[in-house]
Amino acid sequence: MLKRYAPGNLTTNSATIVSCGQNQRITVKSMWFANTHSGNVSLYVNHVPSGNVASTANSLVYNNDISSHTTVIFDNEFYMEPGDTIEAYASAASHIAMFVYAEVFEQ
């Protein structure tokens, strides 16, 4: 089943955007980030394996500046196992809108 995860605007605190359930596998197809601010905003995204915490060791995007009024699309597929999460935050609250498009497989 195809699914869109749209958490709204990112904050400055790491938040779970996608969570892979125990009876699921997820293929993330693309992630979209839109900077609605008049200045650059830094982006941080982690693919956190089950039982771990967000850290530089599991960063997908680390301190990536997104220019003012710009949309950035990451369209390299990757896979999530049961218990994995995608977590994200930004250097300024309420200025990065994030969307994740994924295919969810139920076991």
Backbone as XML, in Angstrom:
<?xml version="1.0"?>
<chain id="A" units="angstrom">
  <residue number="1" name="MET">
    <atom name="N" x="0.847" y="-1.170" z="0.000"/>
    <atom name="CA" x="0.000" y="0.000" z="0.000"/>
    <atom name="C" x="0.895" y="1.236" z="0.000"/>
  </residue>
  <residue number="2" name="LEU">
    <atom name="N" x="0.622" y="2.166" z="-0.908"/>
    <atom name="CA" x="1.356" y="3.423" z="-0.939"/>
    <atom name="C" x="0.824" y="4.361" z="0.135"/>
  </residue>
  <residue number="3" name="LYS">
    <atom name="N" x="1.714" y="5.098" z="0.765"/>
    <atom name="CA" x="1.302" y="5.972" z="1.857"/>
    <atom name="C" x="2.110" y="7.256" z="1.829"/>
  </residue>
  <residue number="4" name="ARG">
    <atom name="N" x="1.449" y="8.341" z="2.228"/>
    <atom name="CA" x="2.127" y="9.632" z="2.371"/>
    <atom name="C" x="2.148" y="9.974" z="3.859"/>
  </residue>
  <residue number="5" name="TYR">
    <atom name="N" x="3.326" y="10.274" z="4.359"/>
    <atom name="CA" x="3.489" y="10.723" z="5.735"/>
    <atom name="C" x="3.721" y="12.229" z="5.670"/>
  </residue>
  <residue number="6" name="ALA">
    <atom name="N" x="2.848" y="12.990" z="6.299"/>
    <atom name="CA" x="2.945" y="14.451" z="6.260"/>
    <atom name="C" x="2.806" y="14.991" z="7.672"/>
  </residue>
  <residue number="7" name="PRO">
    <atom name="N" x="3.923" y="15.083" z="8.387"/>
    <atom name="CA" x="3.850" y="15.499" z="9.785"/>
    <atom name="C" x="3.633" y="16.989" z="9.991"/>
  </residue>
  <residue number="8" name="GLY">
    <atom name="N" x="3.667" y="17.766" z="8.917"/>
    <atom name="CA" x="3.585" y="19.218" z="9.069"/>
    <atom name="C" x="4.978" y="19.796" z="9.114"/>
  </residue>
  <residue number="9" name="ASN">
    <atom name="N" x="5.113" y="20.925" z="9.753"/>
    <atom name="CA" x="6.414" y="21.586" z="9.822"/>
    <atom name="C" x="7.285" y="20.979" z="10.911"/>
  </residue>
  <residue number="10" name="LEU">
    <atom name="N" x="8.570" y="20.833" z="10.594"/>
    <atom name="CA" x="9.514" y="20.305" z="11.572"/>
    <atom name="C" x="9.776" y="21.326" z="12.668"/>
  </residue>
  <residue number="11" name="THR">
    <atom name="N" x="10.140" y="20.826" z="13.832"/>
    <atom name="CA" x="10.522" y="21.683" z="14.951"/>
    <atom name="C" x="12.026" y="21.549" z="15.172"/>
  </residue>
  <residue number="12" name="THR">
    <atom name="N" x="12.528" y="22.133" z="16.252"/>
    <atom name="CA" x="13.948" y="22.024" z="16.582"/>
    <atom name="C" x="14.241" y="20.807" z="17.458"/>
  </residue>
  <residue number="13" name="ASN">
    <atom name="N" x="13.214" y="20.022" z="17.745"/>
    <atom name="CA" x="13.375" y="18.783" z="18.502"/>
    <atom name="C" x="13.149" y="17.599" z="17.570"/>
  </residue>
  <residue number="14" name="SER">
    <atom name="N" x="13.981" y="16.591" z="17.680"/>
    <atom name="CA" x="13.836" y="15.403" z="16.851"/>
    <atom name="C" x="12.476" y="14.750" z="17.101"/>
  </residue>
  <residue number="15" name="ALA">
    <atom name="N" x="11.774" y="14.451" z="16.009"/>
    <atom name="CA" x="10.449" y="13.828" z="16.102"/>
    <atom name="C" x="10.378" y="12.661" z="15.126"/>
  </residue>
  <residue number="16" name="THR">
    <atom name="N" x="9.630" y="11.634" z="15.504"/>
    <atom name="CA" x="9.439" y="10.485" z="14.627"/>
    <atom name="C" x="8.472" y="10.853" z="13.514"/>
  </residue>
  <residue number="17" name="ILE">
    <atom name="N" x="8.908" y="10.646" z="12.272"/>
    <atom name="CA" x="8.108" y="10.956" z="11.092"/>
    <atom name="C" x="7.461" y="9.689" z="10.553"/>
  </residue>
  <residue number="18" name="VAL">
    <atom name="N" x="8.234" y="8.602" z="10.489"/>
    <atom name="CA" x="7.747" y="7.310" z="10.007"/>
    <atom name="C" x="8.189" y="6.262" z="11.004"/>
  </residue>
  <residue number="19" name="SER">
    <atom name="N" x="7.271" y="5.365" z="11.342"/>
    <atom name="CA" x="7.578" y="4.264" z="12.247"/>
    <atom name="C" x="7.158" y="2.960" z="11.581"/>
  </residue>
  <residue number="20" name="CYS">
    <atom name="N" x="8.076" y="2.013" z="11.483"/>
    <atom name="CA" x="7.790" y="0.730" z="10.859"/>
    <atom name="C" x="7.303" y="-0.242" z="11.930"/>
  </residue>
  <residue number="21" name="GLY">
    <atom name="N" x="6.060" y="-0.682" z="11.790"/>
    <atom name="CA" x="5.455" y="-1.590" z="12.762"/>
    <atom name="C" x="6.104" y="-2.966" z="12.768"/>
  </residue>
  <residue number="22" name="GLN">
    <atom name="N" x="5.813" y="-3.746" z="13.784"/>
    <atom name="CA" x="6.443" y="-5.053" z="13.949"/>
    <atom name="C" x="6.090" y="-6.041" z="12.846"/>
  </residue>
  <residue number="23" name="ASN">
    <atom name="N" x="4.948" y="-5.864" z="12.190"/>
    <atom name="CA" x="4.538" y="-6.761" z="11.115"/>
    <atom name="C" x="4.620" y="-6.082" z="9.759"/>
  </residue>
  <residue number="24" name="GLN">
    <atom name="N" x="5.559" y="-5.143" z="9.622"/>
    <atom name="CA" x="5.676" y="-4.388" z="8.386"/>
    <atom name="C" x="7.106" y="-4.372" z="7.860"/>
  </residue>
  <residue number="25" name="ARG">
    <atom name="N" x="7.197" y="-4.043" z="6.598"/>
    <atom name="CA" x="8.434" y="-3.616" z="5.949"/>
    <atom name="C" x="8.034" y="-2.381" z="5.155"/>
  </residue>
  <residue number="26" name="ILE">
    <atom name="N" x="8.893" y="-1.380" z="5.115"/>
    <atom name="CA" x="8.574" y="-0.142" z="4.399"/>
    <atom name="C" x="9.690" y="0.172" z="3.420"/>
  </residue>
  <residue number="27" name="THR">
    <atom name="N" x="9.309" y="0.517" z="2.202"/>
    <atom name="CA" x="10.245" y="1.046" z="1.217"/>
    <atom name="C" x="9.965" y="2.532" z="1.086"/>
  </residue>
  <residue number="28" name="VAL">
    <atom name="N" x="10.901" y="3.343" z="1.546"/>
    <atom name="CA" x="10.755" y="4.794" z="1.403"/>
    <atom name="C" x="11.141" y="5.138" z="-0.028"/>
  </residue>
  <residue number="29" name="LYS">
    <atom name="N" x="10.216" y="5.768" z="-0.751"/>
    <atom name="CA" x="10.422" y="6.111" z="-2.161"/>
    <atom name="C" x="11.061" y="7.487" z="-2.315"/>
  </residue>
  <residue number="30" name="SER">
    <atom name="N" x="10.574" y="8.467" z="-1.541"/>
    <atom name="CA" x="11.141" y="9.813" z="-1.622"/>
    <atom name="C" x="10.780" y="10.609" z="-0.372"/>
  </residue>
  <residue number="31" name="MET">
    <atom name="N" x="11.619" y="11.612" z="-0.091"/>
    <atom name="CA" x="11.369" y="12.549" z="1.000"/>
    <atom name="C" x="11.477" y="13.951" z="0.427"/>
  </residue>
  <residue number="32" name="TRP">
    <atom name="N" x="10.504" y="14.796" z="0.737"/>
    <atom name="CA" x="10.445" y="16.172" z="0.238"/>
    <atom name="C" x="10.542" y="17.132" z="1.410"/>
  </residue>
  <residue number="33" name="PHE">
    <atom name="N" x="11.333" y="18.197" z="1.230"/>
    <atom name="CA" x="11.513" y="19.209" z="2.255"/>
    <atom name="C" x="11.374" y="20.580" z="1.606"/>
  </residue>
  <residue number="34" name="ALA">
    <atom name="N" x="10.455" y="21.383" z="2.106"/>
    <atom name="CA" x="10.240" y="22.724" z="1.556"/>
    <atom name="C" x="10.558" y="23.752" z="2.626"/>
  </residue>
  <residue number="35" name="ASN">
    <atom name="N" x="11.499" y="24.642" z="2.327"/>
    <atom name="CA" x="11.844" y="25.727" z="3.233"/>
    <atom name="C" x="10.935" y="26.911" z="2.908"/>
  </residue>
  <residue number="36" name="THR">
    <atom name="N" x="10.058" y="27.243" z="3.823"/>
    <atom name="CA" x="9.116" y="28.352" z="3.624"/>
    <atom name="C" x="9.611" y="29.645" z="4.265"/>
  </residue>
  <residue number="37" name="HIS">
    <atom name="N" x="10.816" y="29.621" z="4.779"/>
    <atom name="CA" x="11.399" y="30.752" z="5.503"/>
    <atom name="C" x="12.168" y="31.678" z="4.558"/>
  </residue>
  <residue number="38" name="SER">
    <atom name="N" x="12.397" y="32.901" z="4.995"/>
    <atom name="CA" x="13.141" y="33.870" z="4.186"/>
    <atom name="C" x="14.652" y="33.674" z="4.263"/>
  </residue>
  <residue number="39" name="GLY">
    <atom name="N" x="15.106" y="32.766" z="5.122"/>
    <atom name="CA" x="16.536" y="32.477" z="5.254"/>
    <atom name="C" x="16.798" y="30.985" z="5.149"/>
  </residue>
  <residue number="40" name="ASN">
    <atom name="N" x="18.070" y="30.624" z="5.122"/>
    <atom name="CA" x="18.451" y="29.213" z="5.082"/>
    <atom name="C" x="18.071" y="28.528" z="6.393"/>
  </residue>
  <residue number="41" name="VAL">
    <atom name="N" x="17.718" y="27.242" z="6.291"/>
    <atom name="CA" x="17.413" y="26.428" z="7.470"/>
    <atom name="C" x="18.148" y="25.101" z="7.314"/>
  </residue>
  <residue number="42" name="SER">
    <atom name="N" x="18.803" y="24.649" z="8.377"/>
    <atom name="CA" x="19.519" y="23.372" z="8.352"/>
    <atom name="C" x="18.572" y="22.230" z="8.673"/>
  </residue>
  <residue number="43" name="LEU">
    <atom name="N" x="18.808" y="21.108" z="8.008"/>
    <atom name="CA" x="17.949" y="19.931" z="8.123"/>
    <atom name="C" x="18.746" y="18.753" z="8.658"/>
  </residue>
  <residue number="44" name="TYR">
    <atom name="N" x="18.101" y="17.940" z="9.499"/>
    <atom name="CA" x="18.702" y="16.734" z="10.070"/>
    <atom name="C" x="17.679" y="15.610" z="9.964"/>
  </residue>
  <residue number="45" name="VAL">
    <atom name="N" x="18.078" y="14.470" z="9.379"/>
    <atom name="CA" x="17.185" y="13.316" z="9.240"/>
    <atom name="C" x="17.974" y="12.063" z="9.595"/>
  </residue>
  <residue number="46" name="ASN">
    <atom name="N" x="17.372" y="11.204" z="10.425"/>
    <atom name="CA" x="18.015" y="9.958" z="10.843"/>
    <atom name="C" x="17.133" y="8.764" z="10.498"/>
  </residue>
  <residue number="47" name="HIS">
    <atom name="N" x="17.793" y="7.671" z="10.073"/>
    <atom name="CA" x="17.132" y="6.368" z="9.924"/>
    <atom name="C" x="17.598" y="5.553" z="11.125"/>
  </residue>
  <residue number="48" name="VAL">
    <atom name="N" x="16.732" y="5.471" z="12.121"/>
    <atom name="CA" x="17.106" y="4.882" z="13.412"/>
    <atom name="C" x="16.687" y="3.414" z="13.455"/>
  </residue>
  <residue number="49" name="PRO">
    <atom name="N" x="17.660" y="2.498" z="13.533"/>
    <atom name="CA" x="17.322" y="1.077" z="13.638"/>
    <atom name="C" x="16.611" y="0.765" z="14.955"/>
  </residue>
  <residue number="50" name="SER">
    <atom name="N" x="15.829" y="-0.279" z="14.937"/>
    <atom name="CA" x="15.112" y="-0.723" z="16.131"/>
    <atom name="C" x="16.069" y="-0.842" z="17.313"/>
  </residue>
  <residue number="51" name="GLY">
    <atom name="N" x="15.680" y="-0.276" z="18.448"/>
    <atom name="CA" x="16.476" y="-0.365" z="19.667"/>
    <atom name="C" x="17.580" y="0.669" z="19.791"/>
  </residue>
  <residue number="52" name="ASN">
    <atom name="N" x="17.725" y="1.549" z="18.804"/>
    <atom name="CA" x="18.764" y="2.580" z="18.841"/>
    <atom name="C" x="18.143" y="3.958" z="19.032"/>
  </residue>
  <residue number="53" name="VAL">
    <atom name="N" x="18.981" y="4.966" z="19.110"/>
    <atom name="CA" x="18.536" y="6.357" z="19.203"/>
    <atom name="C" x="19.157" y="7.144" z="18.053"/>
  </residue>
  <residue number="54" name="ALA">
    <atom name="N" x="18.545" y="8.265" z="17.712"/>
    <atom name="CA" x="19.076" y="9.126" z="16.657"/>
    <atom name="C" x="20.465" y="9.624" z="17.046"/>
  </residue>
  <residue number="55" name="SER">
    <atom name="N" x="21.407" y="9.512" z="16.105"/>
    <atom name="CA" x="22.777" y="9.973" z="16.337"/>
    <atom name="C" x="23.444" y="10.212" z="14.982"/>
  </residue>
  <residue number="56" name="THR">
    <atom name="N" x="24.650" y="10.754" z="15.021"/>
    <atom name="CA" x="25.376" y="10.964" z="13.768"/>
    <atom name="C" x="25.651" y="9.639" z="13.056"/>
  </residue>
  <residue number="57" name="ALA">
    <atom name="N" x="25.688" y="8.546" z="13.806"/>
    <atom name="CA" x="25.966" y="7.233" z="13.218"/>
    <atom name="C" x="24.854" y="6.742" z="12.305"/>
  </residue>
  <residue number="58" name="ASN">
    <atom name="N" x="23.621" y="7.260" z="12.466"/>
    <atom name="CA" x="22.520" y="6.819" z="11.598"/>
    <atom name="C" x="21.888" y="7.995" z="10.834"/>
  </residue>
  <residue number="59" name="SER">
    <atom name="N" x="22.685" y="9.003" z="10.570"/>
    <atom name="CA" x="22.203" y="10.175" z="9.828"/>
    <atom name="C" x="22.034" y="9.864" z="8.348"/>
  </residue>
  <residue number="60" name="LEU">
    <atom name="N" x="20.913" y="10.273" z="7.809"/>
    <atom name="CA" x="20.713" y="10.280" z="6.357"/>
    <atom name="C" x="21.040" y="11.660" z="5.811"/>
  </residue>
  <residue number="61" name="VAL">
    <atom name="N" x="20.648" y="12.682" z="6.566"/>
    <atom name="CA" x="20.908" y="14.078" z="6.221"/>
    <atom name="C" x="21.417" y="14.741" z="7.489"/>
  </residue>
  <residue number="62" name="TYR">
    <atom name="N" x="22.589" y="15.388" z="7.417"/>
    <atom name="CA" x="23.149" y="16.013" z="8.603"/>
    <atom name="C" x="23.586" y="17.441" z="8.294"/>
  </residue>
  <residue number="63" name="ASN">
    <atom name="N" x="22.954" y="18.380" z="8.965"/>
    <atom name="CA" x="23.305" y="19.793" z="8.860"/>
    <atom name="C" x="23.319" y="20.272" z="7.402"/>
  </residue>
  <residue number="64" name="ASN">
    <atom name="N" x="22.287" y="19.860" z="6.659"/>
    <atom name="CA" x="22.164" y="20.233" z="5.248"/>
    <atom name="C" x="21.351" y="21.518" z="5.148"/>
  </residue>
  <residue number="65" name="ASP">
    <atom name="N" x="21.991" y="22.604" z="4.705"/>
    <atom name="CA" x="21.280" y="23.881" z="4.548"/>
    <atom name="C" x="20.347" y="23.827" z="3.347"/>
  </residue>
  <residue number="66" name="ILE">
    <atom name="N" x="19.098" y="24.220" z="3.583"/>
    <atom name="CA" x="18.127" y="24.369" z="2.507"/>
    <atom name="C" x="17.900" y="25.858" z="2.328"/>
  </residue>
  <residue number="67" name="SER">
    <atom name="N" x="18.138" y="26.325" z="1.131"/>
    <atom name="CA" x="18.019" y="27.756" z="0.836"/>
    <atom name="C" x="16.587" y="28.239" z="0.986"/>
  </residue>
  <residue number="68" name="SER">
    <atom name="N" x="16.472" y="29.524" z="1.199"/>
    <atom name="CA" x="15.178" y="30.178" z="1.335"/>
    <atom name="C" x="14.251" y="29.831" z="0.176"/>
  </residue>
  <residue number="69" name="HIS">
    <atom name="N" x="12.998" y="29.520" z="0.510"/>
    <atom name="CA" x="11.944" y="29.255" z="-0.475"/>
    <atom name="C" x="12.351" y="28.215" z="-1.517"/>
  </residue>
  <residue number="70" name="THR">
    <atom name="N" x="12.982" y="27.147" z="-1.032"/>
    <atom name="CA" x="13.462" y="26.076" z="-1.909"/>
    <atom name="C" x="12.910" y="24.737" z="-1.442"/>
  </residue>
  <residue number="71" name="THR">
    <atom name="N" x="12.643" y="23.861" z="-2.395"/>
    <atom name="CA" x="12.240" y="22.486" z="-2.093"/>
    <atom name="C" x="13.371" y="21.553" z="-2.492"/>
  </residue>
  <residue number="72" name="VAL">
    <atom name="N" x="13.700" y="20.632" z="-1.598"/>
    <atom name="CA" x="14.730" y="19.632" z="-1.855"/>
    <atom name="C" x="14.062" y="18.269" z="-1.817"/>
  </residue>
  <residue number="73" name="ILE">
    <atom name="N" x="14.375" y="17.433" z="-2.814"/>
    <atom name="CA" x="13.784" y="16.098" z="-2.914"/>
    <atom name="C" x="14.903" y="15.067" z="-2.864"/>
  </residue>
  <residue number="74" name="PHE">
    <atom name="N" x="14.781" y="14.125" z="-1.939"/>
    <atom name="CA" x="15.681" y="12.977" z="-1.868"/>
    <atom name="C" x="14.890" y="11.789" z="-2.388"/>
  </residue>
  <residue number="75" name="ASP">
    <atom name="N" x="15.299" y="11.249" z="-3.545"/>
    <atom name="CA" x="14.503" y="10.183" z="-4.139"/>
    <atom name="C" x="15.275" y="8.875" z="-4.293"/>
  </residue>
  <residue number="76" name="ASN">
    <atom name="N" x="16.234" y="8.647" z="-3.426"/>
    <atom name="CA" x="16.920" y="7.358" z="-3.383"/>
    <atom name="C" x="16.154" y="6.448" z="-2.439"/>
  </residue>
  <residue number="77" name="GLU">
    <atom name="N" x="15.677" y="5.321" z="-2.956"/>
    <atom name="CA" x="14.902" y="4.403" z="-2.128"/>
    <atom name="C" x="15.776" y="3.787" z="-1.042"/>
  </residue>
  <residue number="78" name="PHE">
    <atom name="N" x="15.145" y="3.526" z="0.104"/>
    <atom name="CA" x="15.792" y="2.742" z="1.148"/>
    <atom name="C" x="14.717" y="1.989" z="1.909"/>
  </residue>
  <residue number="79" name="TYR">
    <atom name="N" x="15.143" y="1.017" z="2.681"/>
    <atom name="CA" x="14.220" y="0.078" z="3.297"/>
    <atom name="C" x="14.243" y="0.204" z="4.811"/>
  </residue>
  <residue number="80" name="MET">
    <atom name="N" x="13.056" y="-0.012" z="5.388"/>
    <atom name="CA" x="12.920" y="0.016" z="6.838"/>
    <atom name="C" x="12.467" y="-1.356" z="7.319"/>
  </residue>
  <residue number="81" name="GLU">
    <atom name="N" x="13.081" y="-1.819" z="8.385"/>
    <atom name="CA" x="12.742" y="-3.086" z="9.019"/>
    <atom name="C" x="11.827" y="-2.825" z="10.215"/>
  </residue>
  <residue number="82" name="PRO">
    <atom name="N" x="11.166" y="-3.853" z="10.737"/>
    <atom name="CA" x="10.308" y="-3.660" z="11.906"/>
    <atom name="C" x="11.041" y="-2.956" z="13.052"/>
  </residue>
  <residue number="83" name="GLY">
    <atom name="N" x="10.398" y="-1.937" z="13.608"/>
    <atom name="CA" x="10.959" y="-1.183" z="14.723"/>
    <atom name="C" x="11.800" y="0.016" z="14.312"/>
  </residue>
  <residue number="84" name="ASP">
    <atom name="N" x="12.174" y="0.108" z="13.027"/>
    <atom name="CA" x="12.939" y="1.263" z="12.545"/>
    <atom name="C" x="12.073" y="2.515" z="12.538"/>
  </residue>
  <residue number="85" name="THR">
    <atom name="N" x="12.710" y="3.678" z="12.672"/>
    <atom name="CA" x="12.004" y="4.959" z="12.555"/>
    <atom name="C" x="12.810" y="5.915" z="11.679"/>
  </residue>
  <residue number="86" name="ILE">
    <atom name="N" x="12.106" y="6.875" z="11.108"/>
    <atom name="CA" x="12.717" y="8.032" z="10.468"/>
    <atom name="C" x="12.419" y="9.202" z="11.388"/>
  </residue>
  <residue number="87" name="GLU">
    <atom name="N" x="13.458" y="9.882" z="11.842"/>
    <atom name="CA" x="13.304" y="11.024" z="12.729"/>
    <atom name="C" x="13.936" y="12.248" z="12.084"/>
  </residue>
  <residue number="88" name="ALA">
    <atom name="N" x="13.354" y="13.415" z="12.333"/>
    <atom name="CA" x="13.860" y="14.635" z="11.687"/>
    <atom name="C" x="13.652" y="15.849" z="12.576"/>
  </residue>
  <residue number="89" name="TYR">
    <atom name="N" x="14.497" y="16.864" z="12.341"/>
    <atom name="CA" x="14.320" y="18.173" z="12.970"/>
    <atom name="C" x="15.050" y="19.209" z="12.125"/>
  </residue>
  <residue number="90" name="ALA">
    <atom name="N" x="14.824" y="20.473" z="12.438"/>
    <atom name="CA" x="15.435" y="21.574" z="11.684"/>
    <atom name="C" x="16.068" y="22.565" z="12.650"/>
  </residue>
  <residue number="91" name="SER">
    <atom name="N" x="16.918" y="23.437" z="12.116"/>
    <atom name="CA" x="17.595" y="24.430" z="12.955"/>
    <atom name="C" x="16.666" y="25.567" z="13.369"/>
  </residue>
  <residue number="92" name="ALA">
    <atom name="N" x="15.541" y="25.706" z="12.690"/>
    <atom name="CA" x="14.537" y="26.729" z="13.037"/>
    <atom name="C" x="13.159" y="26.082" z="12.964"/>
  </residue>
  <residue number="93" name="ALA">
    <atom name="N" x="12.353" y="26.298" z="13.973"/>
    <atom name="CA" x="11.032" y="25.667" z="14.044"/>
    <atom name="C" x="10.059" y="26.274" z="13.037"/>
  </residue>
  <residue number="94" name="SER">
    <atom name="N" x="9.196" y="25.422" z="12.526"/>
    <atom name="CA" x="8.048" y="25.808" z="11.698"/>
    <atom name="C" x="8.396" y="26.370" z="10.334"/>
  </residue>
  <residue number="95" name="HIS">
    <atom name="N" x="9.594" y="26.058" z="9.814"/>
    <atom name="CA" x="9.975" y="26.593" z="8.510"/>
    <atom name="C" x="10.267" y="25.521" z="7.463"/>
  </residue>
  <residue number="96" name="ILE">
    <atom name="N" x="10.333" y="24.253" z="7.866"/>
    <atom name="CA" x="10.546" y="23.164" z="6.914"/>
    <atom name="C" x="9.326" y="22.251" z="6.935"/>
  </residue>
  <residue number="97" name="ALA">
    <atom name="N" x="8.635" y="22.186" z="5.801"/>
    <atom name="CA" x="7.534" y="21.232" z="5.634"/>
    <atom name="C" x="8.130" y="19.953" z="5.057"/>
  </residue>
  <residue number="98" name="MET">
    <atom name="N" x="7.767" y="18.810" z="5.633"/>
    <atom name="CA" x="8.344" y="17.530" z="5.223"/>
    <atom name="C" x="7.248" y="16.572" z="4.802"/>
  </residue>
  <residue number="99" name="PHE">
    <atom name="N" x="7.508" y="15.859" z="3.707"/>
    <atom name="CA" x="6.607" y="14.806" z="3.245"/>
    <atom name="C" x="7.443" y="13.588" z="2.906"/>
  </residue>
  <residue number="100" name="VAL">
    <atom name="N" x="6.963" y="12.415" z="3.302"/>
    <atom name="CA" x="7.623" y="11.159" z="2.968"/>
    <atom name="C" x="6.623" y="10.309" z="2.210"/>
  </residue>
  <residue number="101" name="TYR">
    <atom name="N" x="7.064" y="9.752" z="1.083"/>
    <atom name="CA" x="6.224" y="8.865" z="0.280"/>
    <atom name="C" x="6.849" y="7.481" z="0.342"/>
  </residue>
  <residue number="102" name="ALA">
    <atom name="N" x="6.037" y="6.492" z="0.733"/>
    <atom name="CA" x="6.570" y="5.156" z="0.972"/>
    <atom name="C" x="5.559" y="4.089" z="0.601"/>
  </residue>
  <residue number="103" name="GLU">
    <atom name="N" x="6.084" y="2.879" z="0.420"/>
    <atom name="CA" x="5.231" y="1.727" z="0.182"/>
    <atom name="C" x="5.342" y="0.836" z="1.417"/>
  </residue>
  <residue number="104" name="VAL">
    <atom name="N" x="4.194" y="0.496" z="1.979"/>
    <atom name="CA" x="4.131" y="-0.290" z="3.205"/>
    <atom name="C" x="3.705" y="-1.715" z="2.855"/>
  </residue>
  <residue number="105" name="PHE">
    <atom name="N" x="4.479" y="-2.682" z="3.337"/>
    <atom name="CA" x="4.179" y="-4.092" z="3.118"/>
    <atom name="C" x="3.815" y="-4.724" z="4.460"/>
  </residue>
  <residue number="106" name="GLU">
    <atom name="N" x="2.614" y="-5.274" z="4.543"/>
    <atom name="CA" x="2.173" y="-5.959" z="5.748"/>
    <atom name="C" x="2.582" y="-7.431" z="5.642"/>
  </residue>
  <residue number="107" name="GLN">
    <atom name="N" x="3.056" y="-7.996" z="6.750"/>
    <atom name="CA" x="3.467" y="-9.399" z="6.757"/>
    <atom name="C" x="2.347" y="-10.283" z="7.253"/>
  </residue>
</chain>
